[in-house]
């Protein structure tokens, strides 16, 4: 017998799964409008656990939200399926955060990666002209976008937005 592929289509929220393993956080959700709130909430909980400074807490959540929202809105054009909700072809968005401790300076940063498996419009251009990515760039020390899809594939396929936060102080040890 040959291999089988099972595809499940979900029209509503699923219980997200996130992980926190030694300074790493990861969450993958369907590319649906409701997912942006789940990413913000779950990332916020992790940042609280890290005692991330409030001003940078807001910056991190805002920058990630802008990148996630772009993926949700642009990576997977919806299509109608007879008798069902609109389907995003295997549309998922993931966010991975890695805590970087800078021992010599007593500071820490986050390396953030937002990834989708979609593709850019082949007639469109990859620019930083959109408000969302411009806002995210202002909030981060570094931000880069690598696009995949039609004529410029990246490994893994899709679009990857990588961000590096400004350095913040490590929390005081009691």
C-alpha positions as CSV (number, residue, x, y, z in Angstrom):
1,X,0.0,0.0,0.0
2,X,1.2,3.5,-0.7
3,X,1.6,6.4,1.6
4,X,-1.5,8.3,2.6
5,X,-1.9,12.0,3.2
6,X,-4.7,13.1,5.5
7,X,-5.7,16.7,5.4
8,X,-7.8,18.2,8.1
9,X,-9.6,21.5,7.6
10,X,-10.5,23.5,10.8
11,X,-12.9,26.4,10.6
12,X,-12.4,27.7,14.2
13,X,-9.9,27.9,17.0
14,X,-7.8,24.9,18.1
15,X,-5.9,24.5,21.3
16,X,-2.5,26.0,20.5
17,X,0.6,24.3,21.7
18,X,3.6,26.3,22.7
19,X,6.9,25.3,24.2
20,X,9.4,26.8,26.5
21,X,12.6,24.8,26.5
22,X,15.7,26.4,28.0
23,X,15.1,29.9,26.7
24,X,13.2,29.0,23.6
25,X,9.6,29.5,22.8
26,X,7.7,28.2,19.8
27,X,4.1,28.3,18.6
28,X,2.5,27.3,15.4
29,X,-1.2,28.1,14.5
30,X,-3.4,28.1,11.4
31,X,-3.1,31.4,9.5
32,X,-6.5,32.6,10.6
33,X,-7.4,36.1,11.9
34,X,-8.1,34.7,15.5
35,X,-4.5,33.4,15.6
36,X,-2.9,36.9,16.0
37,X,-4.5,37.3,19.4
38,X,-3.4,33.8,20.5
39,X,0.2,34.7,19.5
40,X,0.1,38.0,21.4
41,X,-1.3,36.4,24.5
42,X,1.0,33.4,24.6
43,X,4.1,35.4,23.8
44,X,3.1,37.9,26.4
45,X,2.9,35.2,29.1
46,X,6.4,34.0,28.2
47,X,7.8,37.5,28.3
48,X,6.2,38.0,31.7
49,X,7.9,34.8,32.9
50,X,11.2,36.2,31.6
51,X,10.6,39.4,33.6
52,X,11.0,41.3,30.3
53,X,11.0,45.1,30.8
54,X,7.6,46.6,30.1
55,X,8.6,49.1,27.4
56,X,10.4,46.3,25.5
57,X,7.6,43.8,26.2
58,X,5.2,46.0,24.3
59,X,7.8,46.5,21.5
60,X,8.3,42.7,21.1
61,X,4.6,41.8,21.1
62,X,3.9,44.6,18.6
63,X,6.6,43.7,16.2
64,X,5.7,40.0,16.3
65,X,2.0,40.9,15.8
66,X,2.8,43.0,12.7
67,X,4.8,40.1,11.1
68,X,2.1,37.5,12.1
69,X,-0.7,39.7,10.7
70,X,1.2,40.1,7.4
71,X,1.4,36.3,7.1
72,X,-2.2,35.8,8.0
73,X,-3.4,38.5,5.5
74,X,-1.0,37.9,2.6
75,X,0.6,34.5,2.6
76,X,-2.4,32.3,1.8
77,X,-5.0,33.6,-0.5
78,X,-8.4,32.1,0.6
79,X,-10.4,29.9,-1.7
80,X,-14.0,28.8,-1.3
81,X,-14.9,25.1,-0.8
82,X,-18.5,24.1,-1.6
83,X,-20.4,23.8,1.7
84,X,-17.5,24.7,3.9
85,X,-15.7,27.7,5.4
86,X,-13.0,29.4,3.3
87,X,-9.9,27.3,3.2
88,X,-6.3,28.4,3.5
89,X,-4.2,25.8,1.7
90,X,-2.3,24.3,4.6
91,X,-1.9,27.8,5.9
92,X,0.1,28.0,9.1
93,X,2.2,30.7,10.8
94,X,4.9,29.9,13.4
95,X,6.8,32.1,15.8
96,X,10.0,31.0,17.4
97,X,11.8,33.1,20.1
98,X,15.3,32.4,21.4
99,X,16.6,34.1,24.5
100,X,20.2,35.3,24.1
101,X,22.1,36.1,27.3
102,X,25.1,38.4,26.8
103,X,27.2,37.5,29.8
104,X,29.9,40.2,29.5
105,X,27.4,43.1,29.4
106,X,24.8,41.6,31.8
107,X,22.1,42.0,29.2
108,X,19.9,39.8,27.1
109,X,18.0,39.9,23.8
110,X,15.5,37.9,21.8
111,X,16.0,36.5,18.4
112,X,12.5,36.2,16.8
113,X,11.5,34.3,13.7
114,X,8.1,34.5,12.1
115,X,7.6,31.9,9.3
116,X,4.8,31.0,7.0
117,X,4.7,28.5,4.2
118,X,2.9,30.8,1.8
119,X,4.1,32.9,-1.1
120,X,4.2,36.4,-2.2
121,X,2.1,37.7,-5.1
122,X,4.2,37.0,-8.2
123,X,3.3,40.4,-9.6
124,X,3.9,42.2,-6.4
125,X,7.2,43.5,-4.9
126,X,8.8,42.7,-1.6
127,X,9.2,46.1,0.0
128,X,9.3,47.5,3.5
129,X,6.7,50.1,2.5
130,X,3.9,48.6,4.4
131,X,3.1,50.2,7.8
132,X,3.3,46.9,9.7
133,X,6.9,46.0,8.8
134,X,8.0,49.6,9.0
135,X,6.6,49.7,12.6
136,X,8.3,46.4,13.4
137,X,11.6,47.6,12.0
138,X,11.5,50.8,14.2
139,X,11.0,48.6,17.3
140,X,13.8,46.1,16.7
141,X,17.5,46.5,16.4
142,X,17.5,44.3,13.3
143,X,14.7,43.0,11.0
144,X,15.0,41.1,7.7
145,X,12.5,39.5,5.4
146,X,13.3,36.6,3.2
147,X,10.6,35.7,0.7
148,X,9.8,32.3,-0.8
149,X,7.3,31.1,-3.3
150,X,7.0,31.6,-7.0
151,X,10.4,32.7,-8.2
152,X,12.6,33.1,-5.0
153,X,12.3,30.0,-2.9
154,X,13.9,29.9,0.6
155,X,14.5,26.9,2.8
156,X,12.0,26.2,4.2
157,X,9.6,27.5,1.7
158,X,7.5,30.6,2.5
159,X,8.4,33.9,4.1
160,X,10.7,34.3,7.0
161,X,10.8,37.5,9.1
162,X,13.8,37.5,11.5
163,X,14.1,40.1,14.2
164,X,16.6,41.0,17.0
165,X,15.4,42.9,20.0
166,X,17.4,45.7,21.6
167,X,19.4,44.5,24.6
168,X,17.7,44.7,28.0
169,X,19.1,44.2,31.5
170,X,19.0,40.7,32.9
171,X,16.6,40.5,35.9
172,X,18.1,41.0,39.4
173,X,18.7,37.8,41.2
174,X,17.3,37.7,44.8
